[in-house]
Amino acid sequence: MASPAITQTVRPLEGLRLSASGPPELTDLAAAHLRLLGADPRTDPRTEPRTDPRTEPARADDRAARLALSGADHTDVRASLDWAADPASGLLDEATVQAATGIAAVHGRRDGAPHGLALDYAATAAGVLAVQGLLAALVGRARGASAGRTGPSRVATSVDRAGLLAVSQYLAAAGADEPEATELAPGGPPFTTADGTPFELETLDPGAWAAFWRALEAPADAVRSGWRPFQFRYATACAPLPEALHTTARAHTWRRVREAAALSGAEVCRLWTLAERAAEHDGAAPWDLAAYGAGHRTARTTSTTSTTSTTSTRPITPITPTVERPLAGLTVLEAGRRIQAPLAAHLLGLLGADVVRIEPPGGDPLRAMPPACSGTSARWLALNRGKRAVEVDIKSPADRRRLLDLAAEADVFLHNWAPGKAAQLGLDHEDLATANPSLVYAYTGGWGTGRIDDAPMGTDFMVQARTGVGEAARPRGTTPAPSLMTLLDVMGGLVGAEAVLAGLLARERTGGGVRVDSSLLGASDVLLGPALGRARRGEDPRRPAGFRRPLPTADGSIAPTDACAAAAAAYDLTALSTPEALALLHAHGLAATPVTTDLSDLPHDPRFTGSIGRDAHGAPAVPDPWSFT
């Protein structure tokens, strides 16, 4: 049988009408993604607001965004997106959500104190979650129709739930049974050269790390002691490196640094400005969806076994989707490491899919990454709880055949292998589509295909450096630097899951398989949209000095809303307790919220009462980001 060829770009929402209302900071991104997927933004009277703002008083929930998709086939699914799941929480905008959920605390670890991101990170993530919810509802309705069920028609999500999801790994580590394996202290890249070039350094190999610094004649003790915090910065969001390494970098030109990288096998990338990124930006969508040639989708059965080490499954009664779990009965094979692909698969699992991880012989080594809960890495659990596991040696021809057998019974295959590795192993989309022509084949990579010339290693911090995130994340008056919070790995996982859901919906509508590609570059484009727009218009793309800097109190700090920040900064709150400071501002009509500094306090925070639990291993677990009805 010939391999199915990719034939056309997929727009699974064609024929559906889109209606959107609410604050632009909540609606714009979600509506843009729905349009890219084919939704028609023309007015549909069935989805218009049912109140007249000129004659009826504003409702308390008018700050929420509302999105609706409708079609001639009586499709009608709606999403609501609010700032907070609990209206009484006092979380009213991006600044207060970042402060409460711990985003400001994690991002601020490099500097030693909480500081809000100058990007609307949580709202952007929530917009993607809203699109995911609508797509999942449509998939559930399409699948449920064949079983005589209607499926979900309403989905709700919130920005604070998105914020908790973004910090879920850091929260899990904070609530683990043991302390961190390395010090949580200020510091980290980027480095700066003698001729003033700021740059990011990347290597996953301690030998390459040592060779790079030896080539620049760094002190041997600094090289040795610097590796561990550098290696763990992805987990801890900080890297207290010896100052001697920064001094060494400042003693050499950018040309010499690049030579040292080339000789050692490490990689370096100078920090690009937002203006540079805007000038080269190609306007591409954050994902590519392409249909295979004619395929045929057949009903599958799903094993309920918690763990398996073979390719066999026992026939059982097919699982049908439910309102709460619209992907129930679907199987996702995930061959992912670190964050991006595992998070995408985790989200699909939360929607009801049976996720089967493909792990190397002996299991994923990151299961042992400290700190642990009941013997398993807390961070690993944040992304992988509830998944089954199959150990496969992809270097073995026999095990690759096993993987093809698994793919023949799956609905999605998702991986984030290095570019070209799947084709080299005979496990690219053509190979797996031969075994299963209705498969959704998803790749979550670093740079996409052909969009960036001479791209460096496709890791979170390198993509941040190359695309201008280092400028956008920090306001004017501060030195640009990529955030050591894994902004793009998390956003990449969100965008990857969004793309898979679009692929599943396309498969429901056509019966054929779909190739889905997403990347950290696409995630960066999603996150930087407003900043790149300002740069293209010739405006300063960075936020003003002091933007989202918390105000200190006698026992902590508070974060005013963006709209109240200038007025709130006029008050000296340093002699007041946090409750007193909040009361003072409230008395003057100013809104603010306490800043979370210790993530282990979140499960008991009244702003999230009852929403953060613990899994079977005892690790803190954030709530599902959607609710369906």
Stockholm file with secondary structure:
# STOCKHOLM 1.0

chainA/1-629         MASPAITQTVRPLEGLRLSASGPPELTDLAAAHLRLLGADPRTDPRTEPRTDPRTEPARADDRAARLALSGADHTDVRASLDWAADPASGLLDEATVQAATGIAAVHGRRDGAPHGLALDYAATAAGVLAVQGLLAALVGRARGASAGRTGPSRVATSVDRAGLLAVSQYLAAAGADEPEATELAPGGPPFTTADGTPFELETLDPGAWAAFWRALEAPADAVRSGWRPFQFRYATACAPLPEALHTTARAHTWRRVREAAALSGAEVCRLWTLAERAAEHDGAAPWDLAAYGAGHRTARTTSTTSTTSTTSTRPITPITPTVERPLAGLTVLEAGRRIQAPLAAHLLGLLGADVVRIEPPGGDPLRAMPPACSGTSARWLALNRGKRAVEVDIKSPADRRRLLDLAAEADVFLHNWAPGKAAQLGLDHEDLATANPSLVYAYTGGWGTGRIDDAPMGTDFMVQARTGVGEAARPRGTTPAPSLMTLLDVMGGLVGAEAVLAGLLARERTGGGVRVDSSLLGASDVLLGPALGRARRGEDPRRPAGFRRPLPTADGSIAPTDACAAAAAAYDLTALSTPEALALLHAHGLAATPVTTDLSDLPHDPRFTGSIGRDAHGAPAVPDPWSFT
#=GR chainA/1-629 SS CCCCCCCEECCTTTTEEEEEESCHHHHHHHHHHHHHTTCBCSCCGGGSCSSCTTTSCCCTTTTSEEEEEEETTCCEEEEEEESCSSGGGCCCSHHHHHHHHTHHHHHGGGGTSCCCCSSCHHHHHHHHHHHHHHHHHHHHHHHHHTTTCCCCCEEEEEHHHHHHHHTHHHHHHHTSSSCCSSCCCSCCCCEECTTSCEEEEECSCHHHHHHHHHHTTCCHHHHHHHHHHHHTHHHHSCCCCCHHHHHHHHTSCHHHHHHHHHHHTCEEEECCCHHHHHHHCCCCCSEEEEECSSCCCCCCCCCCCSCCSSSCCCCCCCCCCCSSCTTTTCEEEEECCSSHHHHHHHHHHHTTCEEEEEECTTCCGGGGCSSEETTEEHHHHHHHTTCEEEECCTTSHHHHHHHHHHHHTCSEEEECCCTTHHHHHTCSHHHHHHHCTTCEEEEEESSCSSSSTTCCCCCHHHHHHHHTHHHHTSCTTSCCCCCSSCHHHHHHHHHHHHHHHHHHHHHHHHSSCEEEEEEHHHHHHHHHHHHHHHHHTTSCCSCCTTTTCCEECSSSEEEECGGGHHHHTTSCCTTSCHHHHHHHHHHTTCCEEECCCCGGGGGGCGGGTTTCEECTTSCEECCCSCEEC
#=GC SS_cons         CCCCCCCEECCTTTTEEEEEESCHHHHHHHHHHHHHTTCBCSCCGGGSCSSCTTTSCCCTTTTSEEEEEEETTCCEEEEEEESCSSGGGCCCSHHHHHHHHTHHHHHGGGGTSCCCCSSCHHHHHHHHHHHHHHHHHHHHHHHHHTTTCCCCCEEEEEHHHHHHHHTHHHHHHHTSSSCCSSCCCSCCCCEECTTSCEEEEECSCHHHHHHHHHHTTCCHHHHHHHHHHHHTHHHHSCCCCCHHHHHHHHTSCHHHHHHHHHHHTCEEEECCCHHHHHHHCCCCCSEEEEECSSCCCCCCCCCCCSCCSSSCCCCCCCCCCCSSCTTTTCEEEEECCSSHHHHHHHHHHHTTCEEEEEECTTCCGGGGCSSEETTEEHHHHHHHTTCEEEECCTTSHHHHHHHHHHHHTCSEEEECCCTTHHHHHTCSHHHHHHHCTTCEEEEEESSCSSSSTTCCCCCHHHHHHHHTHHHHTSCTTSCCCCCSSCHHHHHHHHHHHHHHHHHHHHHHHHSSCEEEEEEHHHHHHHHHHHHHHHHHTTSCCSCCTTTTCCEECSSSEEEECGGGHHHHTTSCCTTSCHHHHHHHHHHTTCCEEECCCCGGGGGGCGGGTTTCEECTTSCEECCCSCEEC
//
